[in-house]
Amino acid sequence: MTPDTGRSAPSPGPERLLGVYLNDHRAGAAGGVALLRRMVRTHRGTPAGARLVPLLRDVEEDRDSLLEVMEAFDVPVMHVKSLVVRLAEKAARTKPNGRLIARSPLSDLLELEAIRLGVEGKLALWRSLANVARTDSRVDRAAMHRLAARAERQIALLEGLRLAAVDRTFTPGGRPVPAAA
């Protein structure tokens, strides 16, 4: 309710809502890039690290594609949201992980799950924008479909890495659990 009239304030229009939506995803992308950069450093020289490097490049390109969409809609970047996401990502590092000094294998699993969730959100973004493109020429629908397909490939890669982390974390000797009959 507005204090001067006692009535409910009008709902924001679709353009403003789209701006908030795009900024929320941009903030998430900033957090995802930061986490992936740290993961690449942590896993440098390992098979997982070799697979994370091209993923990081893709995610950085996806973030740039989102910025291009924001420019097309003349949506200003809200840097405060990115700062909040980055601080939350740093704060998440301080949580207990079952080890006092050394890095826990559980950290790898949780980080992969966080990145996968972020990529699934990004997939939803590209699909939403492809839908918007049906009636708004500022969005390239074919580009959104290409970005969605890339997100699906990223999810498949992350799921493979995640399952390997599950095996390393929860099975004796890090051996894969036999499939159920």
C-alpha positions as CSV (number, residue, x, y, z in Angstrom):
1,M,0.0,0.0,0.0
2,T,1.2,3.5,-0.7
3,P,1.3,5.8,2.3
4,D,-0.3,8.7,0.6
5,T,-3.4,6.9,-0.9
6,G,-3.8,3.8,1.2
7,R,-4.0,1.8,-2.1
8,S,-1.8,-0.9,-3.3
9,A,1.1,0.2,-5.5
10,P,0.7,-0.8,-9.1
11,S,2.6,-3.9,-10.2
12,P,5.8,-3.3,-12.2
13,G,5.3,-3.6,-15.9
14,P,6.7,-6.5,-18.0
15,E,9.8,-4.5,-19.1
16,R,10.8,-3.8,-15.4
17,L,10.1,-7.4,-14.4
18,L,12.3,-8.6,-17.3
19,G,15.1,-6.3,-16.1
20,V,14.9,-7.7,-12.6
21,Y,14.9,-11.3,-14.0
22,L,17.9,-10.6,-16.3
23,N,19.8,-9.0,-13.5
24,D,19.1,-11.9,-11.2
25,H,20.5,-14.3,-13.8
26,R,23.5,-12.0,-14.4
27,A,24.3,-12.0,-10.7
28,G,24.0,-15.8,-10.7
29,A,26.3,-16.0,-13.7
30,A,28.9,-13.8,-11.9
31,G,28.8,-16.2,-8.9
32,G,29.0,-19.2,-11.1
33,V,32.0,-17.9,-13.0
34,A,33.8,-17.1,-9.7
35,L,33.1,-20.6,-8.3
36,L,34.2,-22.3,-11.6
37,R,37.4,-20.3,-11.6
38,R,38.2,-21.5,-8.1
39,M,37.2,-25.1,-9.1
40,V,39.6,-24.9,-12.1
41,R,42.4,-23.8,-9.8
42,T,41.6,-26.5,-7.2
43,H,41.6,-29.2,-9.9
44,R,44.5,-28.0,-12.0
45,G,46.4,-31.0,-13.4
46,T,43.6,-33.5,-12.9
47,P,41.2,-35.0,-15.4
48,A,38.3,-33.1,-13.8
49,G,40.3,-29.8,-14.2
50,A,40.9,-30.5,-17.9
51,R,37.1,-30.8,-18.3
52,L,36.3,-27.7,-16.2
53,V,38.5,-25.3,-18.2
54,P,36.3,-25.4,-21.4
55,L,33.2,-25.3,-19.2
56,L,34.5,-22.1,-17.6
57,R,35.1,-20.6,-21.1
58,D,31.5,-21.5,-22.1
59,V,30.0,-20.1,-18.9
60,E,32.0,-16.8,-19.4
61,E,30.6,-16.7,-23.0
62,D,27.1,-17.4,-21.7
63,R,27.4,-14.5,-19.3
64,D,28.5,-12.2,-22.1
65,S,25.5,-13.4,-24.2
66,L,23.3,-12.5,-21.3
67,L,24.9,-9.0,-21.1
68,E,24.2,-8.6,-24.9
69,V,20.5,-9.4,-24.2
70,M,20.4,-6.9,-21.4
71,E,21.9,-4.3,-23.7
72,A,19.3,-5.1,-26.4
73,F,16.6,-4.4,-23.7
74,D,18.5,-1.4,-22.4
75,V,18.6,-3.0,-18.9
76,P,21.2,-1.5,-16.6
77,V,23.5,-3.8,-14.7
78,M,22.7,-3.9,-11.0
79,H,26.2,-4.5,-9.5
80,V,24.8,-4.8,-6.0
81,K,23.2,-8.1,-6.8
82,S,26.5,-9.6,-8.1
83,L,28.2,-8.4,-5.0
84,V,25.7,-10.1,-2.8
85,V,26.0,-13.4,-4.8
86,R,29.8,-13.3,-4.6
87,L,29.8,-12.7,-0.9
88,A,27.3,-15.6,-0.4
89,E,29.7,-17.8,-2.5
90,K,32.6,-16.8,-0.3
91,A,30.6,-17.3,2.9
92,A,29.6,-20.8,1.7
93,R,33.3,-21.8,1.8
94,T,33.4,-21.3,5.6
95,K,30.8,-24.0,6.3
96,P,31.9,-27.1,8.2
97,N,32.7,-29.9,5.7
98,G,33.8,-32.7,8.0
99,R,37.5,-31.6,7.9
100,L,39.2,-28.9,9.9
101,I,42.2,-28.1,7.7
102,A,42.2,-30.1,4.5
103,R,39.7,-29.8,1.7
104,S,36.9,-32.4,2.0
105,P,35.9,-34.6,-1.0
106,L,32.4,-33.4,0.0
107,S,33.4,-29.9,-1.2
108,D,33.9,-31.2,-4.7
109,L,30.5,-32.8,-4.8
110,L,28.7,-29.8,-3.3
111,E,30.4,-27.3,-5.7
112,L,29.5,-29.5,-8.7
113,E,25.9,-29.6,-7.6
114,A,25.8,-25.9,-7.1
115,I,27.2,-25.3,-10.6
116,R,24.8,-27.8,-12.1
117,L,21.9,-26.1,-10.4
118,G,23.1,-22.7,-11.8
119,V,23.4,-24.2,-15.3
120,E,19.8,-25.6,-15.0
121,G,18.7,-22.1,-14.1
122,K,20.5,-20.7,-17.1
123,L,18.8,-23.3,-19.3
124,A,15.5,-22.0,-18.0
125,L,16.6,-18.5,-18.8
126,W,17.5,-19.3,-22.4
127,R,14.2,-21.1,-22.9
128,S,12.3,-18.2,-21.4
129,L,14.0,-15.7,-23.7
130,A,13.3,-17.9,-26.7
131,N,9.7,-17.7,-25.7
132,V,9.9,-13.9,-25.4
133,A,11.5,-13.8,-28.9
134,R,8.3,-15.1,-30.4
135,T,6.9,-11.5,-29.9
136,D,10.0,-9.4,-29.4
137,S,12.6,-8.9,-32.1
138,R,15.2,-7.7,-29.7
139,V,15.9,-11.3,-28.8
140,D,17.4,-13.7,-31.4
141,R,15.3,-16.9,-30.9
142,A,17.8,-19.1,-32.8
143,A,20.6,-17.9,-30.6
144,M,18.6,-18.7,-27.5
145,H,18.0,-22.2,-28.8
146,R,21.7,-22.6,-29.4
147,L,22.5,-21.4,-25.9
148,A,19.9,-23.7,-24.5
149,A,21.5,-26.7,-26.3
150,R,24.9,-25.7,-25.0
151,A,23.5,-25.5,-21.4
152,E,22.1,-29.1,-21.9
153,R,25.6,-30.3,-22.9
154,Q,27.0,-28.5,-19.8
155,I,24.5,-30.2,-17.6
156,A,25.6,-33.6,-19.1
157,L,29.2,-32.8,-18.4
158,L,28.6,-31.7,-14.9
159,E,26.5,-34.8,-14.1
160,G,29.4,-37.0,-15.2
161,L,31.7,-35.1,-13.0
162,R,29.2,-35.1,-10.1
163,L,28.7,-38.9,-10.3
164,A,32.5,-39.4,-10.2
165,A,32.6,-37.1,-7.1
166,V,29.9,-39.2,-5.5
167,D,32.0,-42.3,-6.1
168,R,35.1,-40.7,-4.7
169,T,33.2,-39.4,-1.7
170,F,30.9,-42.2,-0.6
171,T,32.4,-45.4,-1.8
172,P,35.3,-47.3,-0.3
173,G,38.4,-46.6,-2.3
174,G,36.4,-44.3,-4.6
175,R,35.3,-47.2,-6.7
176,P,31.9,-46.9,-8.6
177,V,29.0,-48.6,-6.9
178,P,27.7,-51.5,-9.0
179,A,24.4,-50.8,-10.7
180,A,21.4,-52.4,-9.0
181,A,20.0,-55.5,-10.7
